[in-house]
Amino acid sequence: MSQFSRHPRRKLLQLGLAGMALPPLASLLGASKVARAATTTQRPARLVTIFFTNGVSLPPEGHQSFDDWHWFPHHPGPDYVMTKTLQPLAALRSELSILSGFSHPHLRSNITHSCSAQFLTGDDQSKGYKNSISYDQVFAEKIDGATRYSSLALSASGGTGSLGRPATISVNRDGALIPALSDPQQIFNRLFVVDARGAEARARAIARDRSILDRVSSRLSGLNGALSADDRHRLDAYFTATRTLERQLERANEWLNVPKPEVDPGAFDLDAEPTRELGTNYVRTMFDLIHMALLTDSTRVVTYQTAIEGGSGRGNQLPYAAGLSLHHHQLSHSAARDEGGWERWAKFDQYLTERLSEFLTKMAETPDPLAEGSLLDNTIVLYGSGTSKTHVGRNYPLILAGGKNLGVKQGAFHRFEDERPFNDLLLTLLQRVGVETESFGDSESVVDQILV
């Protein structure tokens, strides 16, 4: 543990100065990981997806806020001009692209607050809830075993939420939501704190859990022929969950004797919460933890949902931390009817952009310990929402950053006039991180405009 208390560091954390970019230290990765990295010629690819809710401020043309506070730039191409909303990213324009015109065809008429669960899948919800594997999990399956954790799902509320108010954007191959972590201390413990029981005790615990799974599965497998169709479906779901647990136990056993990275907890505000007082610290801490998880190669796949859609969840208080007097859902619904409403909403969009800029800057300034270039050069970061305005499932506001060493071309605003399937973009990014596939969901073609 660090000799420094995290509380005297609060001022530094508020200024965003703690946890600055670190050099590629072998002690962070563990000797065995460094040795393994040195023997491979394949460049590590990483995938980070950040989802924010309720769309963005898009004042109509002719409105006094249109020129300055419209989220999208007004003219496409490499010479586009950022509005005030995106101005915090100005120094990073060569590292990112702004995208418009994408949406999921099956979700364009969706007026609920549940699109986060389908943001990375695009599944049709018109005949009831169903889902399929999200694109982050397709990549996580491909590289499973390369890192201690195949993926890391984060959100402001944690868990899965409900079907009407999902709290995670990660979905497994069977369409089940993957629970997200939300407490910074819990996330830090998962990534970097060593189990005090010792390796032998942890090995016995893993063996015991596997034995229990084996016995229960063996007894239930003989029941299949005597069950109704509904019960067989439930049993199949159980066996699917069992296989997932078995793989998790297998992975835990493989990494049992690999030391976790030594990381100073004092570099993070682990007490931060997504509240009025600590909301800014919370978002920064979540981004700092993502950065450190990637730097230490603890995982290469991360999703982060900043809030739950609608008016529920702790993340909806973040506008108060930005100095505004309404929660996020109220901001989005009052924009058109209240004096100054579009600009007020846009200032929260700008606040989120500032937090994204801090994260991308840190990624760009951090040398990649496993490859040429920076962490950002070998990481694709996708930032966006599943609605343009609240309840409008078209023209997703999207920022694509990083990935220069993965064949992604940055530095322009790309406007697709006709609504293009969002899965076209997800397919393109999957191919960039090495997934050999020609389709993803309802994708139609690769997005050539973002490729080198």
ZADREN-351544 format. One record per residue (C-alpha): x, y, z. Coordinates in steps of 0.02 Angstrom, whole numbers. Layout:
residues N
+--------+--------+--------+
|     px |     py |     pz |
+--------+--------+--------+
|      X |      Y |      Z |
...
+--------+--------+--------+
This chain:
residues 452
+--------+--------+--------+
|     px |     py |     pz |
+--------+--------+--------+
|      0 |      0 |      0 |
|     56 |    179 |    -30 |
|    127 |    279 |    114 |
|     25 |    427 |     52 |
|   -155 |    455 |    102 |
|   -272 |    479 |    -45 |
|   -358 |    626 |     41 |
|   -213 |    754 |     37 |
|   -205 |    716 |   -149 |
|   -383 |    776 |   -174 |
|   -329 |    944 |   -244 |
|   -211 |    863 |   -369 |
|   -348 |    743 |   -419 |
|   -470 |    885 |   -445 |
|   -343 |    967 |   -560 |
|   -318 |    805 |   -655 |
|   -133 |    798 |   -612 |
|   -126 |    631 |   -522 |
|    -92 |    469 |   -613 |
|      1 |    555 |   -753 |
|     70 |    455 |   -899 |
|    200 |    330 |   -843 |
|    349 |    256 |   -936 |
|    339 |     71 |   -985 |
|    398 |     -5 |   -821 |
|    427 |   -192 |   -813 |
|    370 |   -194 |   -631 |
|    197 |   -140 |   -687 |
|    175 |   -286 |   -804 |
|    258 |   -426 |   -707 |
|    414 |   -516 |   -765 |
|    322 |   -659 |   -848 |
|    212 |   -541 |   -948 |
|    359 |   -439 |  -1008 |
|    450 |   -597 |  -1061 |
|    298 |   -659 |  -1156 |
|    275 |   -490 |  -1240 |
|    457 |   -491 |  -1296 |
|    434 |   -657 |  -1386 |
|    282 |   -606 |  -1488 |
|    285 |   -502 |  -1647 |
|     99 |   -464 |  -1647 |
|     57 |   -286 |  -1598 |
|    -70 |   -284 |  -1455 |
|   -235 |   -202 |  -1503 |
|   -354 |   -128 |  -1376 |
|   -536 |    -74 |  -1384 |
|   -619 |     54 |  -1270 |
|   -802 |    104 |  -1288 |
|   -878 |    249 |  -1192 |
|  -1067 |    269 |  -1196 |
|  -1158 |    425 |  -1136 |
|  -1346 |    439 |  -1124 |
|  -1489 |    547 |  -1190 |
|  -1403 |    614 |  -1345 |
|  -1331 |    789 |  -1366 |
|  -1385 |    969 |  -1388 |
|  -1430 |   1002 |  -1570 |
|  -1512 |   1174 |  -1580 |
|  -1604 |   1195 |  -1746 |
|  -1530 |   1298 |  -1886 |
|  -1576 |   1480 |  -1864 |
|  -1575 |   1468 |  -1675 |
|  -1454 |   1586 |  -1587 |
|  -1360 |   1437 |  -1513 |
|  -1342 |   1344 |  -1677 |
|  -1174 |   1413 |  -1734 |
|  -1082 |   1394 |  -1569 |
|  -1166 |   1253 |  -1475 |
|  -1224 |   1126 |  -1603 |
|  -1133 |    963 |  -1558 |
|  -1089 |    918 |  -1738 |
|   -973 |   1031 |  -1838 |
|  -1061 |   1122 |  -1980 |
|   -951 |   1071 |  -2126 |
|   -874 |    899 |  -2159 |
|   -697 |    860 |  -2212 |
|   -522 |    878 |  -2138 |
|   -539 |   1067 |  -2118 |
|   -697 |   1060 |  -2011 |
|   -717 |   1186 |  -1869 |
|   -762 |   1122 |  -1696 |
|   -904 |   1212 |  -1608 |
|   -884 |   1264 |  -1426 |
|   -953 |   1096 |  -1373 |
|   -806 |    999 |  -1446 |
|   -675 |   1135 |  -1424 |
|   -591 |   1045 |  -1277 |
|   -532 |    917 |  -1406 |
|   -450 |   1046 |  -1520 |
|   -272 |    997 |  -1474 |
|   -314 |    815 |  -1516 |
|   -395 |    840 |  -1686 |
|   -258 |    741 |  -1775 |
|   -295 |    594 |  -1657 |
|   -483 |    584 |  -1686 |
|   -628 |    594 |  -1807 |
|   -807 |    655 |  -1787 |
|   -940 |    545 |  -1867 |
|  -1122 |    579 |  -1908 |
|  -1259 |    485 |  -2001 |
|  -1241 |    315 |  -1915 |
|  -1382 |    225 |  -1826 |
|  -1450 |     49 |  -1799 |
|  -1592 |     19 |  -1925 |
|  -1693 |    -85 |  -1802 |
|  -1684 |     49 |  -1668 |
|  -1727 |    206 |  -1768 |
|  -1906 |    207 |  -1705 |
|  -1857 |    159 |  -1528 |
|  -1918 |    294 |  -1408 |
|  -1876 |    207 |  -1246 |
|  -1728 |    232 |  -1132 |
|  -1657 |     59 |  -1158 |
|  -1548 |     79 |  -1312 |
|  -1385 |     62 |  -1215 |
|  -1409 |   -127 |  -1208 |
|  -1415 |   -132 |  -1399 |
|  -1287 |      5 |  -1433 |
|  -1152 |   -122 |  -1475 |
|  -1268 |   -255 |  -1549 |
|  -1407 |   -169 |  -1648 |
|  -1534 |   -306 |  -1614 |
|  -1717 |   -283 |  -1661 |
|  -1828 |   -249 |  -1510 |
|  -1995 |   -231 |  -1603 |
|  -2057 |   -404 |  -1552 |
|  -1994 |   -405 |  -1374 |
|  -1825 |   -402 |  -1292 |
|  -1686 |   -506 |  -1366 |
|  -1503 |   -474 |  -1388 |
|  -1342 |   -546 |  -1456 |
|  -1156 |   -529 |  -1423 |
|  -1089 |   -351 |  -1418 |
|   -941 |   -306 |  -1526 |
|   -825 |   -282 |  -1378 |
|   -858 |   -461 |  -1324 |
|   -823 |   -527 |  -1499 |
|   -648 |   -454 |  -1481 |
|   -634 |   -512 |  -1300 |
|   -670 |   -691 |  -1354 |
|   -537 |   -682 |  -1489 |
|   -399 |   -631 |  -1367 |
|   -464 |   -726 |  -1216 |
|   -316 |   -782 |  -1111 |
|   -196 |   -648 |  -1172 |
|   -230 |   -542 |  -1017 |
|   -288 |   -579 |   -840 |
|   -461 |   -509 |   -879 |
|   -535 |   -535 |  -1051 |
|   -637 |   -376 |  -1031 |
|   -687 |   -245 |   -904 |
|   -865 |   -177 |   -899 |
|   -891 |    -14 |   -802 |
|  -1036 |    104 |   -770 |
|  -1095 |    236 |   -647 |
|  -1230 |    123 |   -573 |
|  -1151 |    -49 |   -583 |
|  -1231 |   -218 |   -611 |
|  -1345 |   -242 |   -761 |
|  -1488 |   -126 |   -717 |
|  -1653 |   -179 |   -794 |
|  -1710 |   -213 |   -972 |
|  -1793 |    -42 |   -972 |
|  -1645 |     45 |   -892 |
|  -1486 |    -54 |   -931 |
|  -1328 |    -11 |   -833 |
|  -1204 |    -96 |   -950 |
|  -1168 |    -97 |  -1137 |
|  -1077 |   -265 |  -1137 |
|  -1176 |   -418 |  -1190 |
|  -1115 |   -598 |  -1195 |
|  -1139 |   -721 |  -1337 |
|  -1306 |   -780 |  -1266 |
|  -1379 |   -605 |  -1260 |
|  -1360 |   -584 |  -1072 |
|  -1302 |   -417 |  -1002 |
|  -1130 |   -424 |   -922 |
|  -1131 |   -342 |   -749 |
|  -1030 |   -183 |   -737 |
|   -921 |   -123 |   -594 |
|   -951 |     54 |   -528 |
|   -857 |     76 |   -364 |
|   -678 |    139 |   -393 |
|   -610 |     45 |   -242 |
|   -690 |   -117 |   -302 |
|   -619 |    -91 |   -476 |
|   -445 |    -56 |   -408 |
|   -454 |   -209 |   -296 |
|   -507 |   -319 |   -442 |
|   -364 |   -259 |   -550 |
|   -220 |   -235 |   -430 |
|   -249 |   -301 |   -253 |
|   -179 |   -473 |   -215 |
|   -293 |   -598 |   -127 |
|   -224 |   -614 |     50 |
|   -267 |   -800 |     59 |
|   -110 |   -851 |    -36 |
|    -89 |   -950 |   -197 |
|   -120 |  -1123 |   -121 |
|   -282 |  -1068 |    -37 |
|   -342 |   -983 |   -197 |
|   -302 |  -1141 |   -296 |
|   -404 |  -1246 |   -175 |
|   -550 |  -1124 |   -187 |
|   -546 |  -1132 |   -378 |
|   -540 |  -1322 |   -374 |
|   -685 |  -1327 |   -252 |
|   -792 |  -1213 |   -359 |
|   -755 |  -1317 |   -514 |
|   -801 |  -1476 |   -421 |
|   -968 |  -1403 |   -368 |
|  -1006 |  -1349 |   -547 |
|   -961 |  -1522 |   -613 |
|  -1072 |  -1613 |   -488 |
|  -1223 |  -1501 |   -516 |
|  -1205 |  -1505 |   -705 |
|  -1188 |  -1695 |   -705 |
|  -1348 |  -1718 |   -604 |
|  -1448 |  -1595 |   -709 |
|  -1391 |  -1662 |   -878 |
|  -1488 |  -1823 |   -850 |
|  -1651 |  -1727 |   -830 |
|  -1657 |  -1652 |  -1004 |
|  -1765 |  -1787 |  -1085 |
|  -1902 |  -1775 |   -953 |
|  -1923 |  -1587 |   -958 |
|  -2046 |  -1477 |  -1049 |
|  -1987 |  -1360 |  -1185 |
|  -1991 |  -1210 |  -1068 |
|  -1892 |  -1303 |   -935 |
|  -1766 |  -1363 |  -1064 |
|  -1742 |  -1182 |  -1116 |
|  -1711 |  -1133 |   -936 |
|  -1591 |  -1278 |   -916 |
|  -1497 |  -1228 |  -1074 |
|  -1479 |  -1052 |  -1002 |
|  -1408 |  -1128 |   -843 |
|  -1282 |  -1232 |   -939 |
|  -1231 |  -1078 |  -1038 |
|  -1199 |   -984 |   -876 |
|  -1106 |  -1136 |   -810 |
|   -989 |  -1139 |   -960 |
|   -953 |   -955 |   -933 |
|   -910 |   -988 |   -750 |
|   -802 |  -1135 |   -799 |
|   -703 |  -1026 |   -918 |
|   -683 |   -892 |   -785 |
|   -618 |  -1021 |   -661 |
|   -500 |  -1091 |   -792 |
|   -432 |   -918 |   -828 |
|   -413 |   -881 |   -642 |
|   -313 |  -1041 |   -624 |
|   -201 |   -998 |   -772 |
|   -156 |   -830 |   -694 |
|   -143 |   -894 |   -516 |
|     46 |   -881 |   -507 |
|     66 |   -724 |   -612 |
|     90 |   -575 |   -495 |
|    -30 |   -431 |   -511 |
|     48 |   -263 |   -558 |
|    105 |   -155 |   -413 |
|      6 |      6 |   -428 |
|     -3 |    147 |   -301 |
|   -183 |    170 |   -243 |
|   -139 |    349 |   -194 |
|   -139 |    396 |   -379 |
|   -329 |    376 |   -383 |
|   -473 |    455 |   -289 |
|   -549 |    289 |   -239 |
|   -680 |    377 |   -130 |
|   -755 |    472 |   -276 |
|   -939 |    446 |   -319 |
|  -1048 |    509 |   -463 |
|  -1130 |    640 |   -352 |
|  -1150 |    828 |   -357 |
|   -992 |    855 |   -254 |
|   -876 |    719 |   -321 |
|   -944 |    688 |   -495 |
|   -795 |    763 |   -587 |
|   -673 |    665 |   -480 |
|   -776 |    508 |   -511 |
|   -769 |    520 |   -701 |
|   -584 |    562 |   -696 |
|   -551 |    415 |   -581 |
|   -645 |    296 |   -695 |
|   -541 |    355 |   -842 |
|   -382 |    343 |   -739 |
|   -424 |    163 |   -694 |
|   -459 |    122 |   -877 |
|   -292 |    198 |   -924 |
|   -199 |     98 |   -792 |
|   -290 |    -63 |   -836 |
|   -228 |    -43 |  -1015 |
|    -53 |     14 |   -967 |
|    -26 |   -138 |   -855 |
|   -103 |   -253 |   -988 |
|   -230 |   -314 |   -860 |
|   -359 |   -308 |  -1000 |
|   -371 |   -245 |  -1179 |
|   -560 |   -225 |  -1187 |
|   -656 |    -95 |  -1086 |
|   -833 |    -25 |  -1091 |
|   -893 |    121 |   -986 |
|  -1072 |    185 |   -974 |
|  -1074 |    358 |   -894 |
|  -1256 |    353 |   -836 |
|  -1419 |    258 |   -850 |
|  -1539 |    324 |   -982 |
|  -1691 |    418 |   -917 |
|  -1696 |    503 |   -749 |
|  -1634 |    361 |   -640 |
|  -1462 |    315 |   -579 |
|  -1322 |    410 |   -494 |
|  -1238 |    460 |   -656 |
|  -1383 |    576 |   -697 |
|  -1319 |    693 |   -561 |
|  -1160 |    733 |   -658 |
|  -1228 |    899 |   -728 |
|  -1229 |    966 |   -549 |
|  -1042 |    931 |   -540 |
|  -1027 |   1034 |   -700 |
|  -1110 |   1182 |   -612 |
|  -1282 |   1157 |   -690 |
|  -1446 |   1152 |   -594 |
|  -1536 |   1009 |   -681 |
|  -1498 |    824 |   -694 |
|  -1455 |    751 |   -864 |
|  -1629 |    692 |   -914 |
|  -1705 |    860 |   -868 |
|  -1573 |    951 |   -968 |
|  -1615 |    851 |  -1124 |
|  -1804 |    875 |  -1110 |
|  -1803 |   1060 |  -1064 |
|  -1685 |   1118 |  -1202 |
|  -1818 |   1161 |  -1331 |
|  -1944 |   1241 |  -1213 |
|  -1837 |   1342 |  -1091 |
|  -1743 |   1503 |  -1125 |
|  -1559 |   1458 |  -1142 |
|  -1602 |   1273 |  -1137 |
|  -1500 |   1220 |  -1289 |
|  -1344 |   1309 |  -1226 |
|  -1365 |   1240 |  -1050 |
|  -1375 |   1062 |  -1118 |
|  -1227 |   1096 |  -1233 |
|  -1122 |   1151 |  -1085 |
|  -1146 |    980 |  -1009 |
|  -1096 |    901 |  -1175 |
|   -941 |   1012 |  -1166 |
|   -908 |    953 |   -988 |
|   -909 |    771 |  -1045 |
|   -797 |    818 |  -1191 |
|   -673 |    895 |  -1068 |
|   -665 |    730 |   -971 |
|   -641 |    634 |  -1135 |
|   -502 |    755 |  -1186 |
|   -410 |    725 |  -1022 |
|   -418 |    537 |  -1049 |
|   -363 |    542 |  -1231 |
|   -221 |    661 |  -1189 |
|   -157 |    543 |  -1055 |
|   -169 |    396 |  -1176 |
|    -75 |    494 |  -1310 |
|     62 |    544 |  -1188 |
|     89 |    367 |  -1123 |
|    218 |    259 |  -1215 |
|    149 |     88 |  -1255 |
|    251 |    -39 |  -1154 |
|    214 |   -178 |  -1279 |
|    228 |    -92 |  -1449 |
|    289 |     58 |  -1546 |
|    200 |    222 |  -1515 |
|     82 |    276 |  -1378 |
|    -59 |    183 |  -1292 |
|   -179 |    283 |  -1399 |
|    -91 |    233 |  -1559 |
|   -131 |     50 |  -1520 |
|   -303 |     78 |  -1443 |
|   -466 |    116 |  -1532 |
|   -579 |    227 |  -1426 |
|   -761 |    243 |  -1477 |
|   -863 |    378 |  -1387 |
|  -1047 |    403 |  -1422 |
|  -1231 |    389 |  -1384 |
|  -1375 |    285 |  -1453 |
|  -1483 |    439 |  -1484 |
|  -1449 |    607 |  -1564 |
|  -1579 |    701 |  -1462 |
|  -1671 |    614 |  -1321 |
|  -1789 |    481 |  -1395 |
|  -1721 |    507 |  -1573 |
|  -1634 |    347 |  -1628 |
|  -1546 |    420 |  -1780 |
|  -1383 |    509 |  -1819 |
|  -1283 |    451 |  -1669 |
|  -1156 |    579 |  -1605 |
|   -991 |    485 |  -1620 |
|   -807 |    519 |  -1591 |
|   -677 |    393 |  -1648 |
|   -503 |    413 |  -1576 |
|   -335 |    325 |  -1582 |
|   -290 |    169 |  -1678 |
|   -160 |    248 |  -1792 |
|    -51 |     92 |  -1782 |
|   -204 |    -15 |  -1816 |
|   -241 |     64 |  -1984 |
|   -368 |    195 |  -1930 |
|   -358 |    363 |  -2018 |
|   -400 |    512 |  -1909 |
|   -418 |    700 |  -1926 |
|   -584 |    733 |  -2014 |
|   -771 |    756 |  -1991 |
|   -863 |    622 |  -2091 |
|  -1046 |    655 |  -2129 |
|  -1147 |    512 |  -2201 |
|  -1302 |    590 |  -2279 |
|  -1406 |    430 |  -2281 |
|  -1428 |    337 |  -2117 |
|  -1291 |    207 |  -2123 |
|  -1297 |     50 |  -2014 |
|  -1194 |     80 |  -1858 |
|  -1139 |   -101 |  -1869 |
|  -1040 |    -52 |  -2025 |
|   -928 |     49 |  -1911 |
|   -920 |    -88 |  -1779 |
|   -874 |   -216 |  -1912 |
|   -736 |   -101 |  -1976 |
|   -663 |    -79 |  -1802 |
|   -671 |   -265 |  -1765 |
|   -568 |   -297 |  -1921 |
|   -444 |   -163 |  -1867 |
|   -412 |   -254 |  -1702 |
|   -384 |   -419 |  -1791 |
|   -553 |   -506 |  -1789 |
|   -569 |   -602 |  -1952 |
|   -750 |   -576 |  -2001 |
|   -844 |   -506 |  -2149 |
|  -1002 |   -459 |  -2055 |
|  -1068 |   -405 |  -1887 |
|  -1254 |   -404 |  -1854 |
|  -1342 |   -311 |  -1995 |
|  -1183 |   -233 |  -2064 |
|  -1177 |   -202 |  -2251 |
|  -1001 |   -143 |  -2290 |
|   -838 |    -78 |  -2219 |
|   -819 |    109 |  -2185 |
|   -673 |    146 |  -2303 |
|   -668 |    331 |  -2257 |
|   -585 |    296 |  -2089 |
|   -454 |    175 |  -2154 |
|   -276 |    214 |  -2201 |
+--------+--------+--------+
